[in-house]
Amino acid sequence: MTSIIPLWNHAAPYAAIGHEDEMPHLIPFIHPGSESAVIICPGGGYGFLADHEGAPIAELLNRAGISAFVLKYRVAPHQQPAPLTDGQRAIRYVRAHAEDFGIHPSKIAVLGFSAGGHLTAMLGTVYDEGQTEHADPIERVSSRPDRIILCYPVITMESYGHAGSRENLLGPEASDELVIAYSAEKQVKADAPEAFIWHTSDDGAVPVQNSLRYALALGAHGIPYDLHVFEKGSHGLGLAEDDAAVSAWSGLCLTWLKNQGW
């Protein structure tokens, strides 16, 4: 693992007043010889970033021969569009420096847990091909992830989502237009990336309907997905090493990634 990689060499855009010096960054876990990478977005309700959903996941990917980056994106008091901008910049950065990392620029996936899953789903729906005339070469490349992995994700900002994530991201009095814009299931496009999704059916914090609705949205556009719903398991399990049933998700995910060419 090398040093922290700041996403900008200047103040990050859309900073909360009084927090302009907070710098979103990547922590790289490069596996020599890997041509593929996964950017990891820990959860935490857009209020903090859960450590157990960061480095341990990168280390799992490294053991499977895949390079990884843990994204330290901005959370409250920063609000939208700061986290999404951080995620888009992370994808652009890794893609722009793919040769330096030994990574193929079309093998960059994003994996997210809970609110980090919401960020990941948004990255899989709100993207562009880059601004070819931009002065910053990083901004000239695409922000579209090639695959996404959603782990008990918050998907919607509507009633069955997660109230804490919504308030931290959108504020306490978000407009209907903003709620729709940040409900990822409503933003799926025909060229959205394929997805691996898992949840537990009795998740009491983020209902499984979030994953089901996103899968249905992908299916409506003919986009392949691999969906796994485990019968029991609390929210925020990470690798779920103490749960023999749910811990199977990581092996299933690695198999899916391998089948995708990662």
N, C-alpha and C positions, 0 to 999 in steps of 0.2 A: 504494500500500500504506500502510495506517495502522499505528498502534502495536500492540503485543502486547495481546491480550485475555485476562486471567486468567479461568479458568473459575469460580472462586469468589472471593468477597470476604473469605474467611476460610480457615483451614487446610483443605486438601483432605482428604477422608475416606480411611481405610484407609492412612495413611502408614506407611512403615517407621520403626521406632524410630531416632531420630537424624537423620531426613530429613524431618521434619514441615514444614520451610520450603520444600520443593520444590513449586512451583506449576505444575500442568499449564496450558497456555494455547494459544490459537489465534493464528496469524499470518494476517491477512486479506489476500487479493488480490482486491479488489472490482473487477469490470468494470462501468463505468457502463452502465445500461440492461439488464443481465442480470437475468432473473427467476428464474434457477436457480443452484444452487451445488453444489460438490463439496467434501467434507471429506476431506483426504488424510492417511493414516496411514503414515508411512515404516516400513520394516522395520529389522531389526537384532537379531533373535533375543531380543527383550525384554531385551537387555543395553545397547543404545545405539540411536540413531536415525540412519539413513543420510541424509546431506545431499542426495545426488543423487536421492533418492526423495521429496523435499519440494518446495522452491521451484521447481526446473525443471518439475515436473509442474503446479504452480499456474500458472506462466507459459505453459505449453502450453495449458491450459484458458482462460486469459485471451485468448490469441490466437484462440481459437475462440469468444470472446464469452461465456464462462461464468465466473462468480465462483468463487473457491476459498478454502479455509482450510487451512493446514497445522496439523495437530494435534500438539503436543508433549505426548504422553502419558507417564506415568511408567513407568520400566523398573526392572530390578533395581538396588538391593536391594528395591524395592517388588515385591510379588507380587499374585496375584489376591486380591480383585477390583478392585484399584486401576486397572489399565489399562482394563478394561471400564467401570468407573464413569466414568473420564475421557471415554471415547468416548461414552457415553450422555449425559453432561453437555454435551459439545460439540454433539451433535445438538439437544438441548433448547435450548441457548443460541442457536444459529443460528435455530432455529424461533421461539423466543420473541422474537427481535429481527429477524425476517424483514422487517418493514416498514422498520426502520431501514436495513437493507442493500439494500432494493429487491428482495427475493427473495420468491417465492411459497412459503408454508410447506409446500406439498406437492411441492416440487421441490428436495429436499435429498438428495443422494446421498453415499455414502462410498466412497472408493477406498483400497485398502491393498496394500502389497507385503510378501511373505514373512510375518514375524511380524505386521506391520501388516495383512496380508491375513487372518491368523487373527483379529485384533481386529475387522476389518471383517466377517468371516463371523459372528463371535459377535454383533456389533451387529445383523446381519441375522436372528438367531434368538432373541436374548434382549432383549426390549423390552417396553415397557408404554405405556399411553395417558396416563400422568401421574397425579399425585395431586392431585385437584381441590381439596382442602382444605389443601394444603401452604402454609406461610407464605411460602415462596420462590416467586415466580411462575414462575421458570424450571422448577421441579420439577412444575409443573402441566401441562406440555405433553408430547406424545408423544416417546419416544426411538426410534421406529421410523424407520429410513432408508427413503426412497422407492425407491431403487435402490442396488445395491452393485456395485463393480468389484473383482475379485480378481486380483492380479498375482502369479504364482508363489506362491500362498498356502500357508502352513502351515494345515492344516484340522483335523487330528486330533491328539490327544495320545497316540494309540496307537502301535504299533510303526513304522508307515511315516510318521510325522510327522517332527519335528525335535527331537532330544534336548536340544539347548541351549535352545531356546525353552521346551520343557516344564519343564526344571529351573529356569530363571529365573522362569517364571510360577507354577509349582505347587510348587516345592521338590523336593528330591532323593528324597523318600519320599511321593509323592502317593498318596492312597487311590484305589481303583478307582472310587469314586463321583465323586471330583473329576476323574479322567481322563475319565470319561464326560460329566460336566457341561461340560467345556471341549473336548470333541470336537464341533466345530460341525456335522459331518455327521449327528450323532445328535440334534441339537436343532432341525432344520428343522421349521417349522410350516406349516400350510396357507395362512397369509396372509403368508409370508415374501416379501420383495421380490424382484423380478426381478434377474438378475445377468448381468454380462459377466465372463468368466473367461478368462485365458490362462496358459500354462505352456510349457515346453520339454520334449520327451519324454526328454531325457538329462540333466535337472537332477540333479546329483549330490549336492546338499545337501538339497533338499526334493523328494522324488519326485513325479512327475506324478500318481500315484494320489491325492494330496490333492485336486487339482482335479477329477479324474474322479469321486471318491466324492461330492464336494459337488454336482456336476452331477447325478449319479444320484439323490441325495437330493431335489434340487429337482424333478427329473422325476417322482419317485414321488408328489409332491404336486401335480403338474400345473402347476408354476410355470415360466414360460418362462425360458430362459437362452441366452446366446450364448457358445459355448465354442470357443477356438482353441488348438490344440496345435501348436507349431512343432517341426520335426524336431530341430534342434540349437541349443544355446545354454546358456551357463553360468548359474548362479544369480546373482541380484542385478543384472541388467542395467539396470534403470531404463528410460530411454527407448531403450536399445539403439542409440544413434546410429551405432555402428561395425559394426552387423550389419544388412545390407540386408534380410534376410528377417524377422528378429524385430522390427525397428523398425516394421514395418507394423502392429504391435499398436495403436499410438496412433491412427493414422488409422481403423482399424476401430472402436476404442473411441469416438472422437468421432462417427463415423457412427451408432453404436448410441445414443449419448446424444442426438443430434439426433432420431433416430427415436422416442426416448422423450419428446421435447418439451423437452429441455434446451437 
